[in-house]
């Protein structure tokens, strides 16, 4: 009996404990209606409390309101508390520049998760074996990973799917036999949606080729899921071994991992930062890790960068300009004659004005530290030791052209977060010196130079 199969799923897969609260996503279709009916029959046995959730997407005119009314009457008849909402999905999709299906799914799960927290409940959906097969085929033609081919899991976090191994045909037959009314969504008959084409055209052909198609798919999905679970377990262990702290991972450990494990580790890292996962992004990171690329940098979202440096993989947050504590220190012209020190980011910067004839001696003395010198006679304005500002430009000595600092940073793969930590020396009009690079060619020594400004970085 089909109800016994659901009972077995609940027990074997430990979908919930006794005395749990369960909120059912109830659309009015046969899947969710049957799920509600079945859990209602089993609620005394498992001592559970049942609630229902319905969302009117306002997409199909009167039909949407008829569905809403049907669900309300069904819940009232079965003494089930209903949480009913109305949302203009078309408007939401347009505002967020996403498809109707994605917008509807996002809103449904957003409300469901909030209700779940309020009720301390599990969320039960009517996804069944036929849905899992459709998703498998859909993901296959998109070139999905093994995880995607596993299709819809029986449980994930606080979501449970007690009908995961029961076919749509079995559900409809049960409802018809026991005179349980349900709604047929007209949008499910439209072939403009890929999933509907798979359901209405592809699967019937497969069943024609082999009547045991659904049973065979069920076996295949179970095998794939077991393999995937095993690989995921190895990936979790490998990730923890490589983790140095919240944002840094050991490159040497990751570079020795087999590709199936490494791909999962990368995916886990991206997901942990709420970054969308796609094959191109994962493949680029995998290539960098396997080839030990130094100075590798990749923008993984608008807020995050991943980069490789000195055998470590780092995840950094881009700090928006408006949130930065801007630094700018005015150098004292009188103090420069004696020498002025500035501590910045674990480095010491020393500035001093000296006669030109002392340069050879000082170059020899400070050959083991970063040493720069420029024509102080050409500086007529105040000097500032400051942070990069968008629009700054410099003609770096020896390069023969003027470039924006942004372009220089891009060419040298310096991530945005680091750019604000590279100090510059400037007048009110020009960049005099760029740390990690060189002075500006506008301030190089010439035959008329008498006094120089030296810059020493410890």
Rosetta blueprint (number, residue, H / E / L):
1 X L
2 X H
3 X H
4 X H
5 X H
6 X H
7 X H
8 X H
9 X H
10 X H
11 X H
12 X H
13 X L
14 X L
15 X L
16 X L
17 X L
18 X L
19 X L
20 X L
21 X E
22 X E
23 X E
24 X E
25 X E
26 X L
27 X L
28 X L
29 X L
30 X H
31 X H
32 X H
33 X H
34 X H
35 X H
36 X H
37 X H
38 X H
39 X H
40 X H
41 X H
42 X H
43 X H
44 X H
45 X H
46 X H
47 X L
48 X L
49 X E
50 X E
51 X E
52 X E
53 X E
54 X E
55 X E
56 X E
57 X L
58 X L
59 X L
60 X L
61 X L
62 X H
63 X H
64 X H
65 X H
66 X H
67 X H
68 X H
69 X H
70 X H
71 X H
72 X H
73 X H
74 X H
75 X H
76 X H
77 X H
78 X L
79 X L
80 X L
81 X E
82 X E
83 X E
84 X E
85 X E
86 X E
87 X L
88 X L
89 X H
90 X H
91 X H
92 X H
93 X H
94 X H
95 X H
96 X H
97 X L
98 X L
99 X L
100 X H
101 X H
102 X H
103 X H
104 X H
105 X H
106 X H
107 X H
108 X H
109 X H
110 X H
111 X H
112 X H
113 X H
114 X H
115 X H
116 X H
117 X H
118 X H
119 X H
120 X L
121 X E
122 X E
123 X E
124 X E
125 X L
126 X L
127 X L
128 X L
129 X H
130 X H
131 X H
132 X H
133 X H
134 X H
135 X H
136 X H
137 X H
138 X H
139 X H
140 X H
141 X H
142 X L
143 X L
144 X L
145 X L
146 X H
147 X H
148 X H
149 X H
150 X L
151 X L
152 X L
153 X L
154 X L
155 X E
156 X E
157 X L
158 X L
159 X E
160 X E
161 X L
162 X L
163 X L
164 X L
165 X L
166 X L
167 X L
168 X H
169 X H
170 X H
171 X H
172 X H
173 X H
174 X H
175 X H
176 X H
177 X H
178 X L
179 X L
180 X L
181 X L
182 X L
183 X L
184 X L
185 X L
186 X H
187 X H
188 X H
189 X H
190 X L
191 X L
192 X L
193 X L
194 X H
195 X H
196 X H
197 X H
198 X H
199 X H
200 X H
201 X H
202 X H
203 X H
204 X H
205 X H
206 X H
207 X H
208 X H
209 X H
210 X L
211 X L
212 X L
213 X H
214 X H
215 X H
216 X H
217 X H
218 X H
219 X H
220 X H
221 X H
222 X H
223 X H
224 X H
225 X H
226 X H
227 X H
228 X H
229 X H
230 X H
231 X H
232 X H
233 X H
234 X H
235 X H
236 X H
237 X H
238 X H
239 X H
240 X H
241 X H
242 X H
243 X E
244 X L
245 X L
246 X L
247 X L
248 X E
249 X E
250 X E
251 X H
252 X H
253 X H
254 X H
255 X H
256 X L
257 X L
258 X L
259 X H
260 X H
261 X H
262 X H
263 X H
264 X H
265 X H
266 X H
267 X H
268 X H
269 X H
270 X H
271 X H
272 X H
273 X L
274 X L
275 X L
276 X L
277 X L
278 X L
279 X H
280 X H
281 X H
282 X H
283 X H
284 X H
285 X H
286 X H
287 X H
288 X H
289 X H
290 X H
291 X L
292 X L
293 X L
294 X L
295 X L
296 X L
297 X E
298 X E
299 X E
300 X L
301 X L
302 X L
303 X L
304 X E
305 X E
306 X E
307 X E
308 X E
309 X E
310 X L
311 X L
312 X E
313 X E
314 X E
315 X E
316 X E
317 X E
318 X L
319 X L
320 X L
321 X H
322 X H
323 X H
324 X L
325 X L
326 X L
327 X L
328 X E
329 X E
330 X E
331 X L
332 X L
333 X H
334 X H
335 X H
336 X H
337 X L
338 X L
339 X L
340 X E
341 X E
342 X E
343 X E
344 X E
345 X L
346 X L
347 X E
348 X E
349 X E
350 X E
351 X E
352 X E
353 X E
354 X E
355 X E
356 X H
357 X H
358 X H
359 X H
360 X H
361 X H
362 X H
363 X H
364 X H
365 X H
366 X L
367 X L
368 X L
369 X L
370 X E
371 X E
372 X E
373 X E
374 X E
375 X E
376 X H
377 X H
378 X H
379 X L
380 X L
381 X L
382 X L
383 X L
384 X E
385 X E
386 X E
387 X L
388 X L
389 X L
390 X L
391 X L
392 X L
393 X E
394 X E
395 X L
396 X E
397 X L
398 X L
399 X L
400 X L
401 X L
402 X L
403 X E
404 X E
405 X H
406 X H
407 X H
408 X H
409 X H
410 X H
411 X H
412 X L
413 X L
414 X L
415 X L
416 X H
417 X H
418 X H
419 X H
420 X L
421 X L
422 X L
423 X L
424 X E
425 X E
426 X E
427 X L
428 X L
429 X L
430 X L
431 X E
432 X E
433 X E
434 X E
435 X L
436 X L
437 X L
438 X L
439 X E
440 X E
441 X H
442 X H
443 X H
444 X L
445 X L
446 X L
447 X L
448 X L
449 X L
450 X L
451 X E
452 X E
453 X E
454 X E
455 X E
456 X E
457 X E
458 X L
